[in-house]
Amino acid sequence: MNTASHAARWRALALLSAIFGAGVSVYLLVEYTTGQAGVCLTGSGCDEVRASEFAYPLGIPMPLFGVVFYSVSAWLAYRTLRGGPILGIPLRTLLLLAGFAGLAMSAALTAIEAFVIESFCTWCLASAAASLLLMVGAIGLWRTPDAEPVSGTSGRARQQRARAESVERDSLQRVTLWGGAATAVLVSVLLAAGAVAGGPGPSEGGDELAPAGSPRLGGGAVTVVEFADFQCPACAVVGPMLQEMAAANEMTLVFRHFPLDTIHANASSSSWAAEAAERQGAFYGMAEALYATQAAWSNLGPADAEAYFASLAEQLGLDVDQWRADYTSQEVRSDVAADADAARELNLRGTPTIYVGGELYEGERSPSAIRGAIAAAAARQAESSSEG
């Protein structure tokens, strides 16, 4: 096999790996941003990884970094066919450096899943495999010497070289087209499968979804129910946003506890802290404080966590002795457990899960998108009232 054939194969491997990695990252990004349940071949590992503190570095969904990385890598792999250097660095070298960076990051994230979260996300492992294959292709391409330059005096040789480059360019375009199409089909099938099966079930009616004893905020006509875990990083972004909207009476917010104890050591205890504050009318004040200080108490032991929560209660001006008594009471713990049982009966798989007007919300977790869902729910309610 000649040098050009070797280079073409390594280049195709790097390009296909990057396309597949980008597709997997897009799939994960849709799951992260919409909360849609996905297809997971490793039990509940995908949901546990998504709910961990490592899923949103700096508040950014981790898959977004994957989309950017693999897209740039695919561009580099394609451009190595005839592209010139960037800032004096050959494209093959840049692709190799990208491959090293991607493989190192994938190894670090896989180690976190293995030793910290103790659960594996199927598609994170698929992304890691893509980064490994990208690295193999980049090394192979980098080690393959460039073809010997064609003598300027031989017109026939120049034509043969141009023809060979045209053939490889066409081949690489086919690889891009078919690889991209296959990846798009895979992502579409996975998203459709996640939407049809394994997602949260429908609401069970207003009273069951938003029982009278649940903490409420706001006086809007539409009820928004949030199942959340105070130690969940995504909840720390969505929760305060919903509270702000409820405080402005854009809707009525109902909070339901869904502590993910398997991945968050202080999930239940933080729920107890908020429920104990609820006994003194300060649930949402405690919720705001818990979210704002999440990093400070997430890794504390039970005794230290209780002491920290008590300090928050004191800052809120609560009767701390009463708060402590409620924190350890069976009533508080039963209320939290009842919410968690309700979440499991609804087949919820992660936090935050939101219902708007009794219907599961699967849209973007942004104020404008949620306001749109609230407006649609208000319209439905008005239509129902007029028909009645």
PALUM-798408 format. One record per residue (C-alpha): x, y, z; residue in three letters; residue number from 1. Coordinates in steps of 0.02 Angstrom, whole numbers, plus 50000, padded with zeros to 5 digits. Layout:
! PALUM-798408
x|y|z|residu|num
X|Y|Z|ALA|NUM
...
//
This chain:
! PALUM-798408
x|y|z|residu|num
50000|50000|50000|MET|1
50074|50170|49951|ASN|2
50094|50322|50063|THR|3
49940|50411|49996|ALA|4
49830|50259|50031|SER|5
49897|50246|50209|HIS|6
49863|50431|50240|ALA|7
49689|50419|50165|ALA|8
49640|50277|50283|ARG|9
49705|50362|50439|TRP|10
49622|50525|50388|ARG|11
49455|50438|50359|ALA|12
49466|50352|50529|LEU|13
49499|50518|50618|ALA|14
49358|50604|50523|LEU|15
49228|50467|50555|LEU|16
49275|50459|50739|SER|17
49254|50647|50757|ALA|18
49085|50644|50666|ILE|19
49023|50504|50779|PHE|20
49087|50593|50935|GLY|21
48999|50753|50882|ALA|22
48836|50657|50856|GLY|23
48846|50576|51027|VAL|24
48882|50746|51105|SER|25
48731|50823|51018|VAL|26
48621|50682|51083|TYR|27
48684|50708|51261|LEU|28
48664|50897|51245|LEU|29
48480|50876|51198|VAL|30
48456|50765|51352|GLU|31
48545|50889|51465|TYR|32
48453|51043|51405|THR|33
48278|50971|51389|THR|34
48279|50843|51529|GLY|35
48213|50712|51407|GLN|36
48241|50533|51462|ALA|37
48361|50441|51350|GLY|38
48415|50266|51305|VAL|39
48539|50202|51434|CYS|40
48619|50030|51422|LEU|41
48704|50045|51591|THR|42
48551|50046|51703|GLY|43
48524|50213|51788|SER|44
48703|50267|51756|GLY|45
48660|50398|51625|CYS|46
48539|50487|51742|ASP|47
48659|50477|51889|GLU|48
48802|50552|51788|VAL|49
48688|50689|51719|ARG|50
48630|50734|51895|ALA|51
48808|50743|51965|SER|52
48904|50902|52001|GLU|53
49024|50861|51860|PHE|54
48890|50873|51726|ALA|55
48883|51064|51725|TYR|56
49058|51140|51747|PRO|57
49040|51328|51764|LEU|58
48854|51302|51736|GLY|59
48885|51241|51557|ILE|60
48819|51069|51504|PRO|61
48970|50956|51481|MET|62
48911|50889|51311|PRO|63
48925|51064|51238|LEU|64
49114|51051|51257|PHE|65
49105|50885|51164|GLY|66
49008|50962|51020|VAL|67
49138|51100|51000|VAL|68
49288|50982|51018|PHE|69
49230|50851|50895|TYR|70
49170|50981|50768|SER|71
49341|51064|50769|VAL|72
49427|50894|50759|SER|73
49320|50844|50609|ALA|74
49365|51007|50522|TRP|75
49551|50979|50556|LEU|76
49543|50799|50493|ALA|77
49461|50854|50331|TYR|78
49578|51001|50306|ARG|79
49735|50892|50323|THR|80
49704|50833|50144|LEU|81
49769|50994|50068|ARG|82
49756|51132|50198|GLY|83
49904|51239|50247|GLY|84
49972|51266|50423|PRO|85
49885|51374|50553|ILE|86
50001|51496|50643|LEU|87
50145|51398|50570|GLY|88
50087|51232|50644|ILE|89
50049|51092|50520|PRO|90
49868|51032|50523|LEU|91
49922|50854|50558|ARG|92
50011|50913|50714|THR|93
49859|51014|50770|LEU|94
49748|50861|50744|LEU|95
49870|50757|50846|LEU|96
49867|50886|50988|LEU|97
49678|50889|50983|ALA|98
49676|50699|50991|GLY|99
49789|50699|51144|PHE|100
49681|50830|51231|ALA|101
49519|50737|51193|GLY|102
49587|50570|51251|LEU|103
49655|50645|51412|ALA|104
49488|50728|51451|MET|105
49391|50568|51411|SER|106
49506|50467|51524|ALA|107
49482|50592|51666|ALA|108
49292|50592|51648|LEU|109
49286|50402|51639|THR|110
49391|50393|51798|ALA|111
49269|50513|51885|ILE|112
49123|50402|51834|GLU|113
49214|50247|51896|ALA|114
49283|50310|52062|PHE|115
49179|50461|52113|VAL|116
49004|50442|52040|ILE|117
49022|50252|52034|GLU|118
48906|50242|51884|SER|119
48937|50242|51697|PHE|120
48844|50339|51563|CYS|121
48826|50233|51405|THR|122
48851|50379|51288|TRP|123
48994|50454|51387|CYS|124
49083|50288|51359|LEU|125
49038|50297|51174|ALA|126
49114|50472|51168|SER|127
49271|50407|51253|ALA|128
49284|50270|51121|ALA|129
49266|50402|50985|ALA|130
49408|50504|51061|SER|131
49518|50348|51069|LEU|132
49488|50309|50885|LEU|133
49516|50492|50841|LEU|134
49684|50482|50930|MET|135
49730|50323|50835|VAL|136
49687|50404|50669|GLY|137
49781|50563|50713|ALA|138
49938|50466|50763|ILE|139
49931|50360|50606|GLY|140
49910|50513|50495|LEU|141
50048|50608|50584|TRP|142
50170|50462|50565|ARG|143
50131|50437|50381|THR|144
50257|50539|50279|PRO|145
50196|50660|50149|ASP|146
50198|50599|49970|ALA|147
50356|50639|49874|GLU|148
50341|50803|49780|PRO|149
50310|50788|49594|VAL|150
50445|50854|49480|SER|151
50393|51014|49397|GLY|152
50461|50954|49230|THR|153
50341|50807|49213|SER|154
50167|50860|49156|GLY|155
50106|50680|49159|ARG|156
50163|50657|49339|ALA|157
50076|50817|49391|ARG|158
49914|50757|49310|GLN|159
49927|50590|49400|GLN|160
49955|50678|49565|ARG|161
49807|50795|49535|ALA|162
49697|50647|49487|ARG|163
49747|50552|49644|ALA|164
49708|50704|49753|GLU|165
49539|50724|49668|SER|166
49498|50542|49700|VAL|167
49542|50555|49884|GLU|168
49446|50718|49901|ARG|169
49292|50637|49827|ASP|170
49316|50487|49942|SER|171
49332|50599|50094|LEU|172
49175|50693|50046|GLN|173
49081|50528|50035|ARG|174
49148|50478|50206|VAL|175
49087|50643|50276|THR|176
48917|50628|50194|LEU|177
48880|50448|50239|TRP|178
48960|50458|50411|GLY|179
48861|50614|50451|GLY|180
48699|50538|50386|ALA|181
48722|50377|50485|ALA|182
48761|50473|50643|THR|183
48609|50587|50618|ALA|184
48497|50433|50597|VAL|185
48569|50356|50755|LEU|186
48541|50514|50856|VAL|187
48363|50532|50790|SER|188
48322|50351|50833|VAL|189
48392|50370|51009|LEU|190
48295|50530|51040|LEU|191
48135|50452|50974|ALA|192
48161|50296|51079|ALA|193
48190|50403|51235|GLY|194
48032|50502|51201|ALA|195
47925|50347|51176|VAL|196
47991|50236|51315|ALA|197
48070|50259|51484|GLY|198
48024|50440|51510|GLY|199
47920|50516|51648|PRO|200
47740|50461|51649|GLY|201
47591|50577|51633|PRO|202
47525|50673|51781|SER|203
47401|50585|51893|GLU|204
47287|50735|51916|GLY|205
47306|50900|52007|GLY|206
47287|50838|52186|ASP|207
47412|50696|52165|GLU|208
47539|50800|52068|LEU|209
47527|50953|52182|ALA|210
47458|50898|52350|PRO|211
47393|51031|52468|ALA|212
47536|51012|52592|GLY|213
47676|51044|52468|SER|214
47771|51210|52482|PRO|215
47697|51344|52369|ARG|216
47756|51511|52304|LEU|217
47665|51641|52199|GLY|218
47486|51668|52149|GLY|219
47483|51639|51962|GLY|220
47339|51551|51877|ALA|221
47450|51411|51809|VAL|222
47529|51287|51928|THR|223
47708|51233|51896|VAL|224
47768|51080|51992|VAL|225
47955|51051|52010|GLU|226
48031|50888|52070|PHE|227
48206|50935|52126|ALA|228
48360|50886|52226|ASP|229
48448|51028|52319|PHE|230
48619|50949|52283|GLN|231
48585|50936|52096|CYS|232
48687|51067|51999|PRO|233
48553|51085|51865|ALA|234
48422|51116|51999|CYS|235
48531|51255|52069|ALA|236
48511|51342|51900|VAL|237
48327|51306|51867|VAL|238
48259|51319|52045|GLY|239
48302|51502|52078|PRO|240
48238|51548|51905|MET|241
48069|51468|51942|LEU|242
48063|51550|52114|GLN|243
48093|51721|52036|GLU|244
47950|51693|51913|MET|245
47834|51633|52051|ALA|246
47879|51780|52163|ALA|247
47821|51893|52020|ALA|248
47656|51795|52016|ASN|249
47688|51732|51840|GLU|250
47633|51561|51902|MET|251
47610|51462|52062|THR|252
47761|51356|52102|LEU|253
47743|51191|52196|VAL|254
47900|51105|52257|PHE|255
47916|50916|52270|ARG|256
48069|50830|52342|HIS|257
48163|50703|52237|PHE|258
48330|50675|52327|PRO|259
48449|50568|52224|LEU|260
48536|50484|52369|ASP|261
48636|50362|52263|THR|262
48743|50503|52193|ILE|263
48716|50648|52314|HIS|264
48768|50612|52492|ALA|265
48672|50758|52568|ASN|266
48520|50755|52453|ALA|267
48398|50694|52586|SER|268
48472|50795|52728|SER|269
48459|50956|52627|SER|270
48276|50914|52592|SER|271
48249|50889|52779|TRP|272
48329|51059|52808|ALA|273
48208|51144|52689|ALA|274
48057|51050|52758|GLU|275
48107|51099|52935|ALA|276
48114|51281|52876|ALA|277
47942|51258|52798|GLU|278
47872|51230|52973|ARG|279
47918|51411|53006|GLN|280
47860|51477|52838|GLY|281
48035|51492|52764|ALA|282
48045|51348|52640|PHE|283
48091|51452|52489|TYR|284
48212|51559|52589|GLY|285
48302|51400|52640|MET|286
48292|51333|52463|ALA|287
48376|51490|52396|GLU|288
48512|51478|52529|ALA|289
48542|51292|52494|LEU|290
48562|51322|52308|TYR|291
48675|51474|52334|ALA|292
48792|51378|52451|THR|293
48781|51208|52366|GLN|294
48969|51190|52344|ALA|295
49000|51226|52529|ALA|296
48894|51085|52600|TRP|297
48887|50952|52464|SER|298
49036|50853|52527|ASN|299
49011|50874|52715|LEU|300
48982|50728|52832|GLY|301
48810|50708|52913|PRO|302
48851|50802|53074|ALA|303
48941|50944|52984|ASP|304
48802|50957|52856|ALA|305
48671|50974|52994|GLU|306
48775|51107|53080|ALA|307
48793|51201|52915|TYR|308
48607|51193|52881|PHE|309
48574|51254|53057|ALA|310
48685|51405|53022|SER|311
48580|51442|52868|LEU|312
48423|51431|52975|ALA|313
48500|51555|53097|GLU|314
48543|51674|52953|GLN|315
48361|51664|52898|LEU|316
48307|51719|53073|GLY|317
48224|51554|53116|LEU|318
48204|51477|53289|ASP|319
48354|51362|53274|VAL|320
48303|51248|53418|ASP|321
48134|51221|53337|GLN|322
48218|51198|53169|TRP|323
48332|51063|53241|ARG|324
48184|50972|53318|ALA|325
48091|50974|53152|ASP|326
48247|50925|53055|TYR|327
48260|50762|53151|THR|328
48073|50730|53162|SER|329
47989|50581|53082|GLN|330
47857|50695|53008|GLU|331
47982|50793|52904|VAL|332
48069|50637|52844|ARG|333
47905|50554|52799|SER|334
47853|50705|52696|ASP|335
48016|50700|52598|VAL|336
48001|50512|52574|ALA|337
47821|50530|52513|ALA|338
47877|50652|52378|ASP|339
48017|50534|52325|ALA|340
47893|50390|52315|ASP|341
47778|50497|52206|ALA|342
47924|50535|52090|ALA|343
47962|50352|52070|ARG|344
47779|50312|52037|GLU|345
47785|50441|51898|LEU|346
47939|50351|51831|ASN|347
48045|50509|51846|LEU|348
48226|50480|51803|ARG|349
48315|50640|51850|GLY|350
48306|50815|51918|THR|351
48242|50942|51890|PRO|352
48079|50875|51816|THR|353
47946|51006|51784|ILE|354
47759|50996|51754|TYR|355
47671|51151|51686|VAL|356
47483|51153|51704|GLY|357
47483|50966|51741|GLY|358
47583|50920|51585|GLU|359
47763|50863|51581|LEU|360
47876|51003|51519|TYR|361
48016|50943|51404|GLU|362
48069|51107|51326|GLY|363
48220|51217|51350|GLU|364
48255|51266|51529|ARG|365
48256|51452|51499|SER|366
48140|51589|51565|PRO|367
48071|51629|51392|SER|368
48035|51447|51350|ALA|369
47952|51412|51517|ILE|370
47850|51573|51503|ARG|371
47791|51511|51334|GLY|372
47734|51347|51411|ALA|373
47646|51441|51551|ILE|374
47555|51549|51423|ALA|375
47502|51395|51327|ALA|376
47439|51313|51487|ALA|377
47343|51472|51532|ALA|378
47261|51469|51360|ALA|379
47210|51288|51384|ARG|380
47136|51327|51553|GLN|381
47039|51475|51484|ALA|382
46972|51370|51340|GLU|383
46922|51232|51460|SER|384
46832|51357|51572|SER|385
46737|51433|51426|SER|386
46682|51261|51366|GLU|387
46626|51216|51541|GLY|388
//
